[in-house]
Protein backbone atom coordinates (compact mmCIF):
# COMPACT_ATOMS: atom_id res chain seq x y z
CA UNK A 1 0.00 0.00 0.00
CA UNK A 2 1.12 3.60 -0.43
CA UNK A 3 2.05 6.01 2.35
CA UNK A 4 -1.25 7.87 2.22
CA UNK A 5 -3.18 4.70 3.01
CA UNK A 6 -0.61 3.71 5.64
CA UNK A 7 -0.87 7.11 7.33
CA UNK A 8 -4.64 6.76 7.59
CA UNK A 9 -4.14 3.47 9.44
CA UNK A 10 -1.39 4.95 11.65
CA UNK A 11 -3.81 7.73 12.66
CA UNK A 12 -6.20 5.04 13.92
CA UNK A 13 -3.47 3.34 15.96
CA UNK A 14 -2.26 0.63 13.58
CA UNK A 15 1.49 -0.03 13.56
CA UNK A 16 2.93 0.01 10.04
CA UNK A 17 6.15 -1.30 8.55
CA UNK A 18 7.77 -1.42 5.13
CA UNK A 19 8.92 -4.49 3.23
CA UNK A 20 12.07 -2.49 2.42
CA UNK A 21 12.98 -2.46 6.11
CA UNK A 22 13.03 -6.28 6.07
CA UNK A 23 12.54 -6.57 9.83
CA UNK A 24 9.10 -7.11 11.39
CA UNK A 25 10.41 -5.61 14.65
CA UNK A 26 10.82 -2.21 12.94
CA UNK A 27 7.59 -0.25 12.62
CA UNK A 28 6.09 3.20 13.04
CA UNK A 29 3.18 3.98 15.34
CA UNK A 30 1.25 6.94 16.68
CA UNK A 31 1.94 8.05 20.23
CA UNK A 32 -0.91 8.00 22.70
CA UNK A 33 -2.51 11.25 23.92
CA UNK A 34 -1.48 13.93 24.67
CA UNK A 35 1.15 13.47 21.95
CA UNK A 36 -1.30 12.35 19.28
CA UNK A 37 0.34 14.41 16.55
CA UNK A 38 3.64 12.52 16.86
CA UNK A 39 4.75 9.27 15.26
CA UNK A 40 7.54 7.13 16.68
CA UNK A 41 9.61 4.43 15.05
CA UNK A 42 10.30 1.25 17.00
CA UNK A 43 13.51 -0.65 16.31
CA UNK A 44 14.11 -4.30 17.11
CA UNK A 45 16.55 -3.23 19.82
CA UNK A 46 13.73 -1.58 21.75
CA UNK A 47 14.86 1.96 21.01
CA UNK A 48 11.94 4.19 20.03
CA UNK A 49 12.51 7.62 18.49
CA UNK A 50 10.44 10.37 16.98
CA UNK A 51 10.08 9.50 13.28
CA UNK A 52 10.33 11.77 10.28
CA UNK A 53 9.63 9.98 7.00
CA UNK A 54 12.16 10.20 4.22
CA UNK A 55 11.15 10.99 0.65
CA UNK A 56 11.62 7.29 -0.08
CA UNK A 57 9.14 6.45 2.71
CA UNK A 58 6.61 8.98 1.37
CA UNK A 59 6.68 7.57 -2.17
CA UNK A 60 6.97 3.89 -1.21
CA UNK A 61 4.21 1.43 -2.06
CA UNK A 62 5.46 -1.39 0.16
CA UNK A 63 3.74 -0.33 3.40
CA UNK A 64 1.93 -3.03 5.37
CA UNK A 65 0.27 -3.42 8.74
CA UNK A 66 2.15 -5.31 11.44
CA UNK A 67 1.82 -6.31 15.08
CA UNK A 68 3.03 -3.93 17.76
CA UNK A 69 5.59 -5.40 20.16
CA UNK A 70 5.12 -3.91 23.62
C-alpha positions as CSV (number, residue, x, y, z in Angstrom):
1,X,0.0,0.0,0.0
2,X,1.1,3.6,-0.4
3,X,2.0,6.0,2.4
4,X,-1.2,7.9,2.2
5,X,-3.2,4.7,3.0
6,X,-0.6,3.7,5.6
7,X,-0.9,7.1,7.3
8,X,-4.6,6.8,7.6
9,X,-4.1,3.5,9.4
10,X,-1.4,5.0,11.7
11,X,-3.8,7.7,12.7
12,X,-6.2,5.0,13.9
13,X,-3.5,3.3,16.0
14,X,-2.3,0.6,13.6
15,X,1.5,0.0,13.6
16,X,2.9,0.0,10.0
17,X,6.1,-1.3,8.5
18,X,7.8,-1.4,5.1
19,X,8.9,-4.5,3.2
20,X,12.1,-2.5,2.4
21,X,13.0,-2.5,6.1
22,X,13.0,-6.3,6.1
23,X,12.5,-6.6,9.8
24,X,9.1,-7.1,11.4
25,X,10.4,-5.6,14.6
26,X,10.8,-2.2,12.9
27,X,7.6,-0.3,12.6
28,X,6.1,3.2,13.0
29,X,3.2,4.0,15.3
30,X,1.2,6.9,16.7
31,X,1.9,8.0,20.2
32,X,-0.9,8.0,22.7
33,X,-2.5,11.3,23.9
34,X,-1.5,13.9,24.7
35,X,1.2,13.5,21.9
36,X,-1.3,12.4,19.3
37,X,0.3,14.4,16.6
38,X,3.6,12.5,16.9
39,X,4.8,9.3,15.3
40,X,7.5,7.1,16.7
41,X,9.6,4.4,15.1
42,X,10.3,1.2,17.0
43,X,13.5,-0.7,16.3
44,X,14.1,-4.3,17.1
45,X,16.5,-3.2,19.8
46,X,13.7,-1.6,21.8
47,X,14.9,2.0,21.0
48,X,11.9,4.2,20.0
49,X,12.5,7.6,18.5
50,X,10.4,10.4,17.0
51,X,10.1,9.5,13.3
52,X,10.3,11.8,10.3
53,X,9.6,10.0,7.0
54,X,12.2,10.2,4.2
55,X,11.2,11.0,0.7
56,X,11.6,7.3,-0.1
57,X,9.1,6.4,2.7
58,X,6.6,9.0,1.4
59,X,6.7,7.6,-2.2
60,X,7.0,3.9,-1.2
61,X,4.2,1.4,-2.1
62,X,5.5,-1.4,0.2
63,X,3.7,-0.3,3.4
64,X,1.9,-3.0,5.4
65,X,0.3,-3.4,8.7
66,X,2.2,-5.3,11.4
67,X,1.8,-6.3,15.1
68,X,3.0,-3.9,17.8
69,X,5.6,-5.4,20.2
70,X,5.1,-3.9,23.6
